[in-house]
Every structure is written in C-alpha cells, then in structure tokens.
Amino acid sequence: MTQQYPQPREQWGSRLVMILAMAANAVGLGNFLRFPVQCAANGGGAFMIPYFVAFILLGIPLMWIEWGIGRFGGKYGHGTTPGMFHYLWKHPIAKYVGAIGIAVPFLLVVYYNYIVSWTLAYSVFSFTGKYAGITSFQGMADFLAAYQGKVSNGYFPTLATAFLFFMITHVCMMWVISRGVTKGIERLVRIAMPLIIVFGVILVVRVFFIGTPNPNFPIVIS
C-alpha cells in the first residue's frame, strides 16, 4: 500500500510579515477601545500588575500550547482542531471536542466583525460630519446607543445603517481570506500593520496636546 503524504500547504512569504500578522491577531480593537476603559476604571497603573501576571502565567503558555498543537496537526496535514485533536487524543469523541475550536472562533469572528464595522462606520461619519455637532460625553453615548439600536432617536431610527456597515465589513473580510495567505492576509498585513503603528503614534502625540480636563465636567466611566 502506497503511503499518502499530506498536500503541501501555503506558506508565509516573509517571517517578518508572519510576526506582524500574529501581532495583529493578538493586539486587536480591544487594546484601543476596551483596555483603556478597564485600566482607568480599575486603578490605573495598579491594573497593569494583574494584567501582566495574567499575561505571563496564562497568555504566553496558552499561546505556546496553541502554536504547538497547530504545528503538530500541520505535520499530518490538518489545519483545523477536529483533525488535530484526533491525533492528540485517540478517542472517538476527540474530533467532536475539537469542533468546539471551530464553533467558538466562528461566533467570535462574527461578533468581532460587528465591532470592526463600528470603526468603519465612525470613519465614514467623521468624514461626513454626522456627529460634528456633538460635544458632550452623553451626546456621543446617545449617538452610539442609537447606532446599536438600543434607543430610537433622530440619529438612527433603525438598525439598517449598522447592518449595512456590518455586511460591508464581512464581505471585505471574506474576500481577503478567500485569496489565501500570500495574496490575501499577507498583502493586507503589509499595509494595515504599519498604518496601525502610525495611527497609534498619532493618538499618543494627540494625548499630550488635549489639555487639562475641566474638573467641573469629569468623565464618568460606567
């Protein structure tokens, strides 16, 4: 009987681009949107202590485990967790447990794409000046609540706008993925990651020129 070897899989064209792609996977919108809020609401600099403890004791080991399982499965030609778990655990239920590794990320991707669509929408709103007249924290909160469909006001009477931007984002993501690693993800990373770094630097510089907050109008983080 002739031994069958797994088909060669698409490879990254550059190690640097692969590292940037992994960084993009780890450093997402949560670091720009959620992390500053949690840090400010939970002690500021003190919040960084448990953050780094969790990063060292949980984040890095779990990353190594994930990479190890991925390389092990790739050796047998498997790129999904059901096939990887089938070789890791010789039990009939193993591949069904591995299916969780497909279902959960899929649900997270759908949710994450919705969050990403917010940034696309707000970029368009910035250029069109849709919220240019809003100057208060509560005003922006009402604007976002209307966009999310939580309330109905003059900004967005329905969820149609949010759904439109979500579909645009989802189609763009699917198009990039459909082109594969080299022509899709790698090309996007070469453009997107340098832009993120530039925008991050701009945000940091902007913070130094915002000015001293008015103590009569403190920002309340809920």
C-alpha positions as CSV (number, residue, x, y, z in Angstrom):
1,M,0.0,0.0,0.0
2,T,1.4,3.4,-1.0
3,Q,1.8,5.8,1.9
4,Q,0.0,9.1,1.3
5,Y,1.6,12.3,2.4
6,P,-0.3,15.5,3.2
7,Q,-0.6,18.0,0.4
8,P,1.8,21.0,0.7
9,R,0.1,23.9,2.3
10,E,0.5,27.6,1.5
11,Q,3.4,29.2,3.3
12,W,4.1,32.7,4.6
13,G,6.3,34.7,2.2
14,S,8.2,36.5,4.9
15,R,8.9,35.8,8.6
16,L,8.5,39.5,9.4
17,V,5.0,39.6,7.9
18,M,4.1,36.4,9.8
19,I,5.2,38.1,13.1
20,L,3.2,41.2,12.2
21,A,0.1,39.0,11.4
22,M,0.5,37.3,14.8
23,A,0.8,40.7,16.4
24,A,-2.4,41.9,14.6
25,N,-4.1,38.8,15.9
26,A,-3.1,39.5,19.5
27,V,-3.4,43.3,19.5
28,G,-6.9,44.0,18.4
29,L,-9.5,46.6,18.8
30,G,-9.8,45.7,22.5
31,N,-6.5,47.2,23.2
32,F,-7.6,50.5,21.7
33,L,-11.3,50.5,22.8
34,R,-11.7,48.3,25.9
35,F,-8.4,48.2,27.6
36,P,-8.1,52.0,28.3
37,V,-11.6,52.0,29.9
38,Q,-10.8,48.9,32.1
39,C,-7.5,50.3,33.1
40,A,-8.9,53.7,34.1
41,A,-11.9,52.1,35.9
42,N,-9.7,49.7,37.9
43,G,-6.9,51.6,39.5
44,G,-5.0,53.0,36.5
45,G,-1.3,51.8,36.8
46,A,-2.3,49.3,39.5
47,F,-4.4,47.5,36.9
48,M,-1.2,46.7,35.0
49,I,0.0,44.4,37.8
50,P,-2.7,41.6,37.4
51,Y,-2.7,42.3,33.7
52,F,1.0,41.4,33.3
53,V,0.7,38.5,35.8
54,A,-2.2,37.0,33.7
55,F,-0.2,37.7,30.5
56,I,2.9,35.8,31.8
57,L,1.2,32.9,33.6
58,L,-1.8,32.4,31.2
59,G,-1.4,34.3,27.9
60,I,2.1,33.2,26.9
61,P,1.7,29.5,27.9
62,L,-1.6,29.2,26.1
63,M,0.0,30.8,23.1
64,W,2.7,28.2,23.1
65,I,0.2,25.4,23.5
66,E,-1.8,26.7,20.6
67,W,1.2,27.0,18.4
68,G,2.4,23.5,19.4
69,I,-1.0,21.9,18.6
70,G,-1.1,23.8,15.3
71,R,2.4,22.6,14.2
72,F,1.6,19.0,15.4
73,G,-1.6,19.0,13.4
74,G,0.0,20.6,10.4
75,K,2.5,17.7,10.3
76,Y,-0.4,15.4,9.5
77,G,-2.0,17.8,7.0
78,H,-4.7,19.1,9.4
79,G,-5.4,22.8,9.7
80,T,-8.5,22.5,11.9
81,T,-8.9,21.4,15.6
82,P,-11.0,18.3,14.9
83,G,-8.2,16.7,12.9
84,M,-5.6,17.9,15.4
85,F,-7.5,16.5,18.4
86,H,-8.0,13.2,16.5
87,Y,-4.2,12.7,16.6
88,L,-3.7,14.1,20.0
89,W,-6.3,12.0,21.8
90,K,-7.1,8.5,20.4
91,H,-10.7,8.6,21.4
92,P,-13.9,8.7,19.2
93,I,-15.1,11.9,20.9
94,A,-11.8,13.7,20.3
95,K,-12.8,15.2,17.0
96,Y,-16.1,16.4,18.4
97,V,-14.3,18.2,21.2
98,G,-12.1,19.7,18.6
99,A,-15.2,21.0,16.8
100,I,-15.5,23.5,19.7
101,G,-12.3,25.0,18.3
102,I,-14.2,25.9,15.1
103,A,-17.6,26.9,16.5
104,V,-16.3,29.3,19.2
105,P,-13.9,31.2,17.0
106,F,-16.6,31.4,14.3
107,L,-19.0,33.1,16.8
108,L,-16.3,35.4,18.0
109,V,-15.4,36.4,14.4
110,V,-19.0,37.3,13.7
111,Y,-19.1,39.4,16.9
112,Y,-15.7,40.9,16.2
113,N,-16.6,41.8,12.7
114,Y,-19.5,43.7,14.0
115,I,-17.2,45.7,16.3
116,V,-14.8,46.3,13.4
117,S,-17.8,47.6,11.4
118,W,-18.2,50.3,14.1
119,T,-14.8,51.7,13.3
120,L,-15.6,51.7,9.5
121,A,-18.9,53.5,10.2
122,Y,-17.3,56.0,12.5
123,S,-14.6,56.7,10.0
124,V,-17.3,57.5,7.4
125,F,-19.3,59.6,10.0
126,S,-16.1,61.5,10.7
127,F,-15.6,62.4,7.0
128,T,-19.2,63.3,6.5
129,G,-19.5,65.2,9.8
130,K,-22.6,63.3,11.0
131,Y,-21.7,63.8,14.7
132,A,-19.7,67.0,14.3
133,G,-22.2,68.9,16.5
134,I,-22.0,66.5,19.4
135,T,-19.6,68.0,22.1
136,S,-20.6,66.1,25.2
137,F,-19.8,62.6,26.5
138,Q,-23.5,61.8,27.0
139,G,-24.2,63.0,23.4
140,M,-21.7,60.5,22.0
141,A,-23.2,57.8,24.2
142,D,-26.7,58.5,22.8
143,F,-25.3,58.5,19.3
144,L,-23.7,55.1,19.8
145,A,-26.8,53.7,21.5
146,A,-28.9,54.8,18.6
147,Y,-26.4,53.2,16.1
148,Q,-26.6,49.9,18.1
149,G,-30.4,50.0,18.1
150,K,-30.6,50.4,21.9
151,V,-32.7,53.6,21.5
152,S,-34.5,55.2,18.7
153,N,-33.8,58.9,18.2
154,G,-33.0,61.4,15.4
155,Y,-29.6,59.9,14.7
156,F,-30.6,56.4,13.6
157,P,-34.2,55.3,13.6
158,T,-33.4,51.7,12.7
159,L,-30.5,49.2,12.7
160,A,-30.3,49.4,8.9
161,T,-27.1,51.6,9.0
162,A,-25.3,49.3,11.4
163,F,-26.3,46.2,9.4
164,L,-25.1,47.8,6.2
165,F,-21.6,48.6,7.6
166,F,-21.5,45.1,9.1
167,M,-22.2,43.5,5.7
168,I,-19.6,45.6,4.0
169,T,-17.0,44.6,6.7
170,H,-17.9,41.0,6.5
171,V,-17.7,40.9,2.7
172,C,-14.3,42.6,2.8
173,M,-13.0,40.1,5.4
174,M,-14.3,37.1,3.4
175,W,-12.7,38.5,0.2
176,V,-9.3,38.8,1.9
177,I,-9.5,35.3,3.4
178,S,-10.6,33.7,0.1
179,R,-7.4,35.0,-1.5
180,G,-5.3,32.8,0.8
181,V,-2.3,33.5,2.9
182,T,0.1,35.1,0.4
183,K,-2.3,37.1,-1.8
184,G,-4.8,37.9,0.9
185,I,-3.7,38.0,4.5
186,E,-0.1,38.8,3.8
187,R,-0.8,41.7,1.5
188,L,-3.3,43.2,4.0
189,V,-0.8,42.9,6.8
190,R,1.9,44.7,4.8
191,I,-0.4,47.7,4.6
192,A,-2.6,47.5,7.7
193,M,0.1,46.9,10.4
194,P,2.3,49.9,9.5
195,L,-0.9,52.1,9.4
196,I,-1.9,50.9,12.9
197,I,1.6,51.8,14.2
198,V,1.3,55.3,12.6
199,F,-2.2,55.8,14.0
200,G,-1.1,54.7,17.4
201,V,1.8,57.2,17.4
202,I,-0.6,59.9,16.3
203,L,-3.0,59.1,19.2
204,V,-0.2,59.2,21.7
205,V,1.0,62.6,20.4
206,R,-2.6,63.8,20.4
207,V,-3.0,62.9,24.1
208,F,-0.2,65.3,25.0
209,F,-2.0,68.2,23.4
210,I,-5.6,67.6,24.5
211,G,-5.1,69.9,27.5
212,T,-6.0,69.6,31.2
213,P,-9.5,68.2,31.8
214,N,-12.1,70.5,33.2
215,P,-12.7,69.5,36.8
216,N,-16.2,70.9,36.6
217,F,-17.1,68.3,33.9
218,P,-15.5,65.0,34.9
219,I,-15.8,62.0,32.7
220,V,-17.8,59.2,34.5
221,I,-16.9,55.7,33.4
222,S,-19.7,53.3,33.8
